[in-house]
Amino acid sequence: MDATVSKLKIYSLGETLVGSSKDGVLRGFVGGVGVAASVDSGALYHLAVECRQRVDVGRLESFQRRRGPKLCTKQHCSAMEGMPYASFTSFATKSLSFASLSPSPIVTLRQKSQKNTLKSVSPRKLVICASSASSSGSVVTLLDYGAGNVRSLRNAIRYLGFEIEDVQTPKDILNAERLIFPGVGAFASAMDVLVKTGMDEALHTYIKNDRPFLGICLGLQLLFEYSEENGPVNGLGLIPGVVGRFNSSNGFRVPHIGWNALQIAKDSEILEDVGDQHVYFVHSYRAMPSDDNKEWVSSTCNYGDDFIASIRRGNVHGVQFHPEKSGGKIFCVLSFYLLFLYVSDFKIHKFLPVDVGLSILRRFLQPNSRGTKNPTQGKASKLAKRVIACLDVRTNDKGDLVVTKGDQYDVREHTKENEVRNLGKPVELAGQYYKDGADEVSFLNITGFRDFPLGDLPMLQVLRHASENVFVPLTVGGGIRDFTDANGRYYSSVEVASEYFRSGADKISIGSDAVYAAEEYLKSKVKTGKSSLEQISRVYGNQAVVVSIDPRRVYLKSPNDVEFKAIRVTKPGPNGEEYAWYQCTVNGGREDRPIGAYELAKAVEELGAGEILLNCIDCDGQGKGFDIDLVKLISDAVSIPVIASSGAGAVEHFYEVFTKSNASAALAAGIFHRKEVPIQSVKGHLLKEGIEVRI
């Protein structure tokens, strides 16, 4: 599809600017120079032309591409500082192959009013950014029924250069040119909304008519006949099969959380760029392939058994994983023509980096963008161990929101001023860790606005801004519970969690409130359904709820000295004690509670937790390694994933916790903030030692 250029800006990555013009005319000259044309976002494309002759006047006649109508997704091409463009630093004379492709910041030079800026040509690097008028093909319809984090998908769609129209009525579904249904939460809740609004019939008609559709996660599951989740509950009945729970009796942890591999069953079109890369799953229920639905199945994933990872029939697509959270680099072939008035056509082929997950959305949104089938690089074969970056966030004494890190939970510097340790800005660090390859980013709000969680506007803003450019899962914790404000208004924990989800969180982490709920449950043996853990899990599914446990080690001479689970420790205590139990704390480790980490973990799993973030006060900030005794105790006790936290100081510590325990993930903070150990060094070491990680 050709796109007529309506604006043209030329940026120099070297020392000088060639020229700029609103009418698409290049005034100046381009002689013996490699010219790189960059388009933001969805295109994220980098073109190069080597001009073999001096050009005094050139006109960019057309920009032929197999992409969709938009060339530039920013409203103002001159406001692109810091975008992840690439610059070409060397060119072959005839083949147009590039000797190197390296990240480079954009230096923006704004066009002066009514004037074209002309300077001498730099014989180095140039960037051309063009934008065209939008068309109806740049709009996608989104069915957001109000549950879970859809902000990340919205950000991804906009990042790719598309506008969003929200479904308000069933008619909006029937009139959609392209429809995305990002189902989040519980099957029954979603179907209830669809039925009450009449959208179930509209969806059924839209899909039966083979209209362009993409269902994500629950948006895929709802296409099947029914689900066993809190059911049976009838689905849309478009695909034969039942959505059932994973079987945890075979040793596989449920929910299925993390980065896993796909086995492509047939040409799916939208999965062409994935290949052997990992994609991100988070779910407890799945549909199984069968003879009745095999014509629909485009890929499967193995987690104990092969389950349906994606479907495709005609224009109807569905994926069980989250493309908007499956960030990671692949290399694609991009083909374009750049036409100059006095320069011959050049067709450019080059391997360029594109996000794995975003490529799936791009191929659905721009179905005519397919050209050469794209090669991919990767070695994904099974569920990968996750490396998570954690940001402890709080206000400092000046009122600024900063990332800090404690030593055994003490976040203040040991100086005369005794100020809060400041290790950076939350949004900037989150973005950096995403680029560095973190599999998830966790924000732990350690002030938590304990009296008024919904008044924590700065933290909500952090989530909103971080989710704009971080396309891996975001977890947030701190102050998520029922509360009553100063005016007597009651807010349920679901309302609090909902605000965090709407702001960009994929999972929420509950700490102290989960401890109190577990204590009550162990006393009464009754699930009241009133705790924040139970309420949020019921509405959003247990895969959206993490329980953070903060225990400290208490040494014992005999395991019989305490009523809680005690174990023989690897390293004896200060007085030669051979046993210890792990006492749980609340309020950031300031208050001990009469419950052990083992008992708490078992209880919260029964109450609906989908994952455990396991800290250790004794190891926090020490850099001597995770408490392997503790991690092994808890990961062996539960069937949900366990994230090991506290104590990492070297790459070997990650290898140790993954080989000596059943931890599904390992989290670190200080060593990443202080740049002592890069995330890629951790992953490189694990890969070298034979542990599967996302690369």
C-alpha positions in Angstrom: 0.0 0.0 0.0 1.5 3.4 -1.0 1.2 6.3 1.3 1.5 9.9 0.2 3.8 11.9 2.3 2.2 14.9 3.9 5.0 16.0 6.1 8.7 15.5 6.1 11.3 16.1 8.7 15.0 15.4 8.4 17.0 14.8 11.5 20.8 14.5 11.7 22.4 11.9 13.9 25.7 13.5 13.1 26.6 17.1 13.4 24.4 18.9 10.9 20.9 19.1 9.5 20.3 18.7 5.8 16.9 20.4 5.5 13.2 20.1 6.3 10.0 20.9 4.5 6.3 20.5 4.9 5.7 19.8 1.2 7.9 16.8 1.0 10.8 18.5 -0.9 14.4 17.9 0.2 16.3 21.1 -0.2 20.0 20.6 0.2 21.9 17.7 -1.1 22.7 14.1 -0.3 25.9 13.0 -1.8 27.9 9.9 -0.9 25.9 9.6 2.3 24.0 6.7 3.9 20.5 7.9 4.5 18.5 6.2 7.2 14.7 6.7 7.3 13.1 6.0 10.6 9.4 5.7 11.4 8.2 5.6 14.9 6.4 2.9 16.8 4.4 0.4 14.8 6.7 0.8 12.0 9.9 1.1 14.2 11.5 0.6 10.8 14.9 1.8 9.7 15.6 2.2 6.0 18.9 3.0 4.3 19.7 4.3 0.8 23.2 4.9 -0.4 23.1 7.8 -2.9 25.7 7.3 -5.5 25.5 10.8 -6.9 25.2 14.3 -5.7 21.5 15.4 -5.4 20.7 19.1 -5.3 16.9 18.7 -5.1 15.0 15.6 -4.3 11.4 14.8 -3.7 10.2 12.0 -1.6 7.4 10.8 -4.0 6.1 7.8 -2.2 7.0 5.5 0.6 5.9 2.0 -0.6 5.5 -0.5 2.2 3.5 -3.5 3.2 2.4 -2.0 6.5 -0.9 -0.1 7.0 -1.6 3.5 6.4 0.4 5.2 9.1 4.0 6.0 8.8 4.4 7.9 12.0 2.3 7.5 15.0 3.3 10.5 17.0 1.2 13.6 16.5 4.4 15.6 16.1 7.4 14.1 14.3 9.6 16.7 16.0 8.9 15.2 19.5 10.6 11.9 19.3 13.6 12.2 21.6 14.7 9.0 23.2 12.8 6.6 20.9 14.6 3.3 20.3 15.7 4.0 16.7 18.8 2.5 15.1 21.4 4.3 13.1 23.5 2.8 10.3 27.1 3.5 10.7 28.6 1.7 7.6 27.3 0.8 4.2 28.5 -1.5 1.4 28.7 0.3 -1.9 26.5 -1.9 -4.0 24.8 -4.5 -1.8 23.4 -2.0 0.7 24.2 -4.5 3.5 24.9 -2.8 6.7 28.1 -3.3 8.6 26.6 -2.4 11.9 23.2 -1.5 13.4 23.4 0.2 16.7 21.0 2.1 19.0 21.3 5.9 18.8 19.3 8.7 20.3 17.4 11.1 18.0 18.6 14.7 18.1 15.5 16.7 17.2 15.9 20.0 15.5 12.6 21.8 15.2 11.6 23.6 12.0 11.5 27.3 12.2 8.3 29.0 11.3 7.9 29.6 7.5 11.6 28.7 6.9 13.6 25.7 5.9 16.8 25.2 7.7 19.7 24.4 5.4 23.2 23.4 6.5 26.0 21.5 5.0 25.6 17.8 4.7 27.2 15.6 7.3 28.9 12.6 5.6 27.7 10.5 8.5 24.1 9.7 9.5 20.7 11.1 8.7 17.2 10.2 9.8 14.1 10.9 7.8 10.7 10.8 9.6 7.6 10.9 7.5 3.9 10.8 8.4 0.9 10.4 6.3 -2.8 11.2 6.8 -4.7 8.6 8.7 -7.4 6.4 7.2 -10.1 4.2 8.4 -7.7 1.3 8.5 -5.8 2.8 11.4 -8.7 2.3 13.8 -9.2 -0.8 15.9 -12.3 -1.6 18.0 -11.7 -2.8 21.5 -14.1 -4.8 23.6 -13.2 -3.8 27.2 -15.8 -5.0 29.7 -14.0 -3.5 32.6 -12.0 -6.2 34.3 -8.2 -6.4 34.7 -5.4 -4.6 33.0 -6.4 -3.5 29.5 -4.3 -0.4 29.6 -1.2 -2.3 28.5 -3.0 -3.5 25.4 -4.3 0.0 24.7 -0.7 1.3 25.0 0.6 -1.4 22.7 -2.1 -0.7 20.0 -1.3 3.0 20.2 2.4 2.3 20.1 1.8 0.5 16.8 0.1 3.6 15.4 -3.5 2.8 15.7 -6.5 4.6 17.2 -8.9 2.8 19.5 -12.7 2.9 19.4 -14.3 1.3 22.5 -17.4 -0.9 22.3 -20.3 0.8 23.9 -23.2 -1.2 22.4 -23.6 -4.5 20.5 -23.9 -2.5 17.3 -20.4 -1.3 17.8 -19.2 -4.9 17.5 -21.2 -5.6 14.4 -19.8 -2.4 12.8 -16.1 -3.1 13.7 -13.5 -3.4 11.0 -11.1 -5.1 13.3 -12.1 -6.3 16.8 -9.9 -7.2 19.7 -11.3 -8.8 22.8 -8.8 -8.9 25.7 -10.6 -11.1 28.2 -9.2 -10.7 31.7 -10.4 -12.2 34.9 -12.9 -15.0 35.6 -14.9 -16.8 32.9 -18.3 -16.5 34.6 -17.9 -12.8 35.3 -17.0 -12.1 31.7 -19.9 -14.1 30.3 -22.3 -12.5 32.7 -21.3 -9.0 31.4 -21.6 -10.2 27.8 -25.0 -11.7 28.3 -26.5 -8.8 30.2 -25.4 -6.3 27.6 -26.4 -8.4 24.6 -22.8 -8.4 23.4 -22.7 -12.2 23.4 -25.0 -12.5 20.4 -23.2 -9.7 18.6 -19.9 -11.4 19.1 -21.3 -14.7 18.0 -22.6 -13.1 14.8 -19.4 -11.2 14.1 -17.2 -14.2 14.4 -19.5 -16.6 12.5 -19.3 -14.1 9.7 -15.5 -14.5 9.6 -14.8 -10.9 10.5 -11.3 -9.9 11.7 -11.2 -10.9 15.4 -8.4 -11.4 17.9 -9.3 -12.9 21.3 -6.6 -12.7 24.0 -6.4 -15.1 27.0 -10.0 -15.2 28.4 -11.0 -13.7 25.0 -10.0 -17.0 23.5 -11.5 -19.2 26.2 -14.9 -17.6 25.8 -15.1 -19.0 22.3 -15.4 -22.5 23.6 -18.5 -24.4 24.6 -18.2 -24.0 28.4 -15.7 -23.6 31.2 -15.3 -25.6 34.4 -14.1 -22.5 36.3 -16.7 -21.9 39.0 -19.0 -23.9 36.8 -19.8 -25.3 34.4 -20.4 -22.0 32.7 -21.6 -21.8 29.1 -19.4 -19.9 26.6 -20.1 -18.7 23.1 -20.0 -22.2 21.8 -18.1 -21.3 18.6 -15.3 -23.8 19.1 -15.8 -27.4 20.2 -14.2 -28.1 23.6 -14.2 -27.5 27.3 -12.0 -25.0 29.2 -10.7 -27.0 32.2 -8.1 -26.4 35.0 -4.5 -27.5 34.7 -3.7 -30.7 36.6 -1.4 -29.8 39.4 -1.1 -33.4 40.7 1.6 -34.1 38.1 4.0 -31.7 39.8 3.3 -28.7 37.5 2.5 -25.5 39.3 -0.9 -23.8 38.8 -1.4 -21.1 37.6 0.8 -21.5 34.6 2.8 -18.2 34.9 5.7 -17.2 32.8 7.4 -17.5 29.5 6.8 -20.7 27.5 7.4 -22.0 24.0 4.9 -22.5 21.2 4.6 -25.5 18.9 3.2 -24.2 15.6 0.6 -26.5 14.1 -0.3 -24.6 11.0 0.2 -21.3 9.2 -1.3 -18.8 11.6 -0.1 -15.6 9.9 0.1 -13.6 13.1 2.6 -16.0 14.6 5.1 -15.8 11.8 7.6 -13.7 13.7 7.5 -15.8 16.9 9.4 -18.9 15.9 11.4 -20.3 18.8 10.9 -17.3 21.1 9.1 -17.4 24.4 5.7 -15.8 24.9 4.1 -14.8 28.2 1.3 -16.9 29.8 -0.7 -16.3 33.0 -3.7 -18.6 33.5 -5.1 -21.5 35.5 -7.5 -22.8 32.9 -6.9 -24.0 29.3 -8.6 -25.7 26.4 -7.3 -29.0 25.0 -6.8 -29.9 21.4 -9.1 -32.7 20.0 -10.3 -34.1 16.7 -13.4 -31.9 17.0 -11.4 -28.6 17.2 -8.2 -29.5 15.3 -9.2 -27.3 12.3 -9.1 -24.3 14.6 -5.7 -25.0 16.4 -2.8 -23.1 15.1 -0.3 -23.7 17.9 0.0 -25.6 21.2 2.1 -25.2 24.3 3.3 -28.0 26.6 2.7 -27.6 30.3 2.2 -31.1 31.7 0.0 -31.7 28.6 -0.3 -30.0 25.2 -3.0 -27.3 25.4 -4.3 -24.9 22.8 -2.0 -21.8 22.7 -3.7 -20.2 19.7 -6.4 -20.7 17.1 -7.0 -19.4 13.7 -9.8 -20.0 11.1 -10.1 -17.5 8.3 -10.0 -14.0 9.8 -10.7 -15.2 13.4 -7.7 -15.5 15.7 -7.2 -16.2 19.4 -4.2 -16.5 21.7 -4.0 -17.9 25.2 -0.9 -15.9 25.9 -0.5 -12.1 26.2 1.2 -10.6 23.1 1.1 -7.1 24.8 3.2 -8.6 27.6 5.5 -10.8 25.4 8.1 -8.1 24.9 11.5 -9.3 23.5 13.5 -8.8 20.4 13.3 -10.8 17.2 14.9 -10.0 13.8 12.6 -9.4 10.9 13.1 -8.8 7.2 11.6 -5.5 6.1 11.2 -4.5 2.5 10.7 -1.0 1.3 11.2 1.4 -1.6 12.5 4.9 -1.1 12.0 7.0 -4.2 14.0 10.2 -4.9 13.5 12.3 -8.0 17.1 11.9 -9.1 17.9 8.6 -7.5 17.0 5.1 -8.7 14.7 2.8 -6.7 16.4 0.9 -4.0 14.8 -2.1 -2.5 16.1 -2.7 1.0 16.2 -6.0 2.9 17.6 -6.0 6.4 17.2 -7.9 9.6 15.9 -5.5 12.2 14.8 -5.8 15.8 11.0 -5.9 16.6 9.2 -6.9 19.8 8.0 -10.5 19.7 4.6 -9.7 21.2 4.0 -6.5 19.3 4.8 -8.3 16.0 1.7 -10.5 16.7 -0.5 -7.5 17.2 1.0 -5.8 14.2 0.3 -8.7 11.9 -3.3 -8.8 13.0 -3.8 -5.1 12.7 -2.0 -4.8 9.4 -2.8 -8.0 7.5 -1.3 -6.7 4.3 2.1 -6.3 5.9 3.2 -9.8 5.2 6.0 -10.1 2.7 9.0 -12.3 3.1 8.5 -14.8 5.8 10.6 -13.6 8.7 13.4 -15.6 10.2 13.6 -15.7 14.0 16.2 -16.4 16.5 15.7 -18.2 19.8 15.9 -21.5 21.6 12.6 -21.7 23.5 11.5 -25.2 24.3 9.8 -25.1 27.7 8.7 -22.8 30.6 11.6 -20.5 31.4 12.9 -19.5 34.8 12.0 -15.8 35.3 14.4 -13.0 36.4 12.4 -10.2 38.0 13.5 -6.7 38.7 12.0 -5.2 41.9 11.6 -1.5 42.6 10.9 -0.5 46.2 9.1 2.8 45.8 8.4 5.4 48.5 8.5 9.2 49.0 11.7 10.7 50.3 11.9 13.5 52.8 11.3 16.0 50.1 8.1 14.4 48.9 9.5 12.9 45.7 8.7 9.4 44.7 12.0 7.5 44.4 13.3 3.9 44.1 15.1 2.9 47.3 16.6 -0.3 48.8 16.9 -1.4 52.3 19.4 -3.4 54.2 17.2 -5.7 56.3 14.3 -3.4 55.4 16.2 -0.2 56.6 16.0 2.2 53.6 17.8 5.2 55.2 21.4 6.1 54.7 23.6 5.8 57.7 24.7 9.4 57.5 24.1 12.5 59.6 21.2 13.5 57.4 19.7 10.0 57.6 17.9 10.5 54.3 16.0 7.9 52.3 18.3 6.0 50.0 17.6 7.3 46.5 18.5 4.9 43.6 16.6 6.5 40.8 13.2 7.3 39.3 10.6 4.5 39.1 9.5 5.0 35.5 13.0 5.4 34.1 14.3 2.3 35.9 11.3 0.2 34.9 11.9 1.2 31.3 15.6 0.4 31.5 15.0 -3.0 33.1 12.6 -3.8 30.3 15.3 -3.0 27.7 17.8 -5.0 29.7 15.6 -8.1 29.5 13.8 -8.3 32.8 10.9 -10.9 32.6 8.8 -8.9 34.9 9.0 -5.6 36.9 7.6 -5.3 40.4 6.7 -2.1 42.1 6.5 -2.5 45.9 5.0 0.7 47.4 6.6 0.5 50.8 4.8 3.6 52.2 1.5 2.2 50.7 -0.5 5.3 51.8 -1.7 3.1 54.6 -4.6 5.4 55.5 -5.8 6.1 52.0 -4.5 3.7 49.3 -6.6 5.4 46.5 -5.0 8.7 47.4 -1.7 7.4 46.2 -1.9 9.3 42.9 1.9 9.4 42.3 2.1 5.6 42.4 -0.9 5.3 40.0 0.9 7.7 37.7 4.0 5.6 37.8 2.1 2.6 36.6 0.3 4.5 33.9 3.6 5.9 32.5 5.6 2.7 32.9 3.0 0.7 31.1 3.3 3.0 28.0 6.7 1.5 27.1 7.2 -1.6 29.3 5.7 -4.6 27.5 6.4 -7.2 30.2 4.2 -7.9 33.2 3.9 -5.3 36.0 3.2 -6.2 39.6 2.3 -3.6 42.2 1.9 -4.0 46.0 1.3 -1.8 49.0 -1.9 -0.9 50.8 -4.3 -3.1 48.9 -7.1 -3.9 51.3 -10.5 -2.8 52.4 -10.5 0.7 54.0 -12.7 3.6 55.0 -11.6 7.1 54.2 -11.8 10.2 56.5 -15.3 11.0 55.2 -16.7 7.6 56.2 -16.7 6.3 52.6 -16.0 2.5 52.4 -13.9 1.1 49.7 -13.6 -2.6 49.1 -10.2 -4.2 48.3 -11.6 -5.0 44.8 -12.2 -1.3 44.2 -8.6 -0.6 45.3 -7.2 -3.4 43.1 -9.3 -2.4 40.2 -7.8 1.1 40.2 -4.3 -0.4 40.1 -5.3 -2.8 37.3 -6.8 0.1 35.3 -3.6 2.0 35.8 -1.4 -0.7 34.2 -0.8 -3.4 36.8 -1.1 -7.0 35.6 -0.8 -8.5 39.1 -1.3 -7.1 42.6 0.7 -8.1 45.6 -0.9 -8.4 49.1 1.2 -8.4 52.2 0.0 -7.7 55.7 -3.7 -8.1 54.9 -3.1 -11.7 53.7 -1.3 -12.5 56.9 -4.4 -11.4 59.0 -6.7 -13.4 56.6 -4.6 -16.5 57.0 -4.5 -16.3 60.7 -8.2 -16.0 60.9 -8.7 -18.9 58.4 -6.4 -21.2 60.4 -8.3 -20.5 63.5 -11.8 -20.9 62.1 -11.1 -23.3 59.2 -13.8 -21.3 57.4 -13.4 -19.3 54.2 -15.5 -16.2 54.7 -15.0 -14.9 51.2 -14.6 -11.4 52.7 -10.8 -11.1 52.8 -9.1 -9.0 50.2 -7.3 -12.1 48.9 -10.5 -14.0 48.4 -12.4 -11.1 46.9 -9.8 -10.1 44.3 -9.0 -13.7 43.4 -12.7 -14.4 42.8 -13.2 -11.4 40.5 -9.9 -11.4 38.7 -8.7 -15.0 39.0 -5.9 -16.3 41.3 -3.3 -15.7 38.6 -3.7 -11.9 39.3 -3.0 -12.2 43.0 0.5 -12.4 44.6 1.0 -12.8 48.3 4.2 -11.3 49.7 5.6 -13.0 52.7 8.2 -11.3 55.0 9.6 -13.8 57.5 12.6 -13.7 59.7 14.6 -16.7 60.9 14.2 -17.8 64.5 16.8 -20.4 65.7 15.8 -23.4 67.8 17.6 -26.1 69.7 14.8 -28.5 68.9 12.0 -28.5 66.3 9.6 -29.3 69.1 10.3 -25.9 70.8 7.6 -24.2 68.7 4.2 -25.2 67.3 5.1 -24.1 63.8 7.0 -25.9 61.1 10.7 -26.0 61.9 13.5 -27.4 59.8 17.1 -28.3 60.1 19.1 -25.4 58.7 22.2 -25.7 56.5 24.2 -23.2 58.6 23.9 -23.4 62.4 22.7 -20.4 64.4 25.0 -18.1 66.5 24.9 -20.6 69.4 25.2 -23.7 67.4 21.4 -24.2 66.9 20.6 -26.7 64.2 16.9 -25.8 63.7 14.9 -22.8 62.9 11.4 -21.6 62.1 10.5 -18.6 59.9 8.2 -16.2 61.7 6.1 -13.9 59.6 5.9 -10.2 60.0 3.6 -7.3 58.9 4.0 -3.6 58.4 7.3 -3.8 56.5 8.9 -6.2 59.0 8.2 -4.0 62.0 5.7 -6.3 63.7 6.0 -10.1 64.4 3.0 -12.3 64.0 2.2 -15.7 65.6 2.3 -17.6 62.3 5.1 -19.3 60.4 6.0 -18.9 56.7 5.1 -22.5 56.0 1.7 -22.2 57.6 1.0 -18.9 55.9 2.0 -20.1 52.4 -0.3 -23.2 52.7 -3.2 -21.0 54.0 -3.0 -18.3 51.3 -2.9 -20.9 48.6 -6.2 -22.3 49.8 -7.6 -18.8 50.0 -6.9 -18.0 46.4 -3.3 -16.8 46.0 -1.8 -17.5 42.6 1.8 -16.8 43.4 4.0 -16.2 46.4 6.7 -13.6 46.6 9.0 -15.0 49.3 11.3 -12.5 51.0 13.7 -13.0 53.9 14.5 -10.2 56.4 17.8 -11.8 57.4 19.1 -11.9 53.9 17.7 -8.6 52.6 20.5 -6.4 51.2 23.3 -8.7 52.3 24.3 -9.9 48.9 25.3 -13.4 50.2 22.6 -15.3 48.4 19.0 -16.4 48.8 17.9 -18.3 51.9 17.9 -21.7 50.2 16.5 -23.4 53.2 13.5 -21.1 53.3 12.9 -21.1 49.5 13.0 -24.9 49.4 10.7 -25.2 52.4 8.0 -23.0 50.8 8.3 -24.1 47.2 8.0 -27.7 48.2 5.0 -27.0 50.4 2.7 -25.3 47.8 1.7 -26.0 44.2 1.6 -22.4 43.1 4.7 -20.6 41.7 7.2 -19.2 44.2 9.4 -16.2 43.6 12.6 -16.2 45.6 13.6 -12.8 46.9 16.2 -11.2 49.2 20.0 -11.7 49.2 21.1 -11.9 45.6 24.6 -10.6 45.1 26.1 -12.5 42.2 25.0 -14.5 39.1 25.8 -17.7 40.9 23.1 -17.0 43.5 20.4 -17.3 40.8 21.8 -20.6 39.6 21.9 -21.9 43.2 18.3 -21.0 44.0 17.0 -22.6 40.7 19.0 -25.8 41.2 18.5 -26.3 44.9 14.8 -25.3 45.2 11.6 -25.4 43.1 11.5 -21.6 42.7 9.8 -20.5 39.5 11.4 -17.1 39.5 14.1 -15.1 41.3 13.9 -11.4 42.1 16.5 -8.8 42.8 16.7 -5.1 43.4 19.8 -3.5 44.7 22.3 -5.3 42.5 20.4 -4.1 39.5 19.9 -0.6 40.7 23.5 -0.2 41.5 24.5 -1.9 38.3 26.6 -4.4 40.1 25.2 -7.3 38.2 23.4 -6.7 34.9 20.2 -8.7 34.1 21.8 -10.1 30.9 24.8 -11.3 32.9 22.4 -13.3 35.1 20.6 -14.8 32.1 23.8 -15.5 30.3 25.1 -17.4 33.3 21.9 -19.4 33.7 21.8 -20.2 30.0 25.4 -21.4 30.1 24.6 -23.7 33.0 21.7 -25.2 31.1 18.8 -23.4 32.7 16.1 -22.2 30.3 15.6 -18.5 30.3 14.0 -16.0 27.9 16.7 -14.4 25.8 
